[in-house]
Amino acid sequence: MPPHPKRKLSKGRRERRRSHDALEPASLVGCPNCGTMSLPQIVCPNGGFYKGREVISKKKEEKK
């Protein structure tokens, strides 16, 4: 048989241990160039801009 705790944990002690388990929604910011919502401090996935500079050049597809 597995070992059992000698004493019952109080509700306060149990809840303090679980206080870090709560999930928080990711904070999103709008890109100043295209307005797309994305995570802060990363390159905009839509336009390729970061802090007002173009970091990743996105080539526009030409329609035939």
C-alpha angles and dihedrals in degrees: 000000000000120000118266128212115264095218133031114251113238119242091246093053091047093049093048089055091051095046092098095053095079114109121227124203116251114259112239128196130194120249109243092219105044103009095233115150114240141148115289121256095023132100114272106257092210103048105013095235127140123183091347095307127106105243100166117036112222114202114216114232114239117227115232 
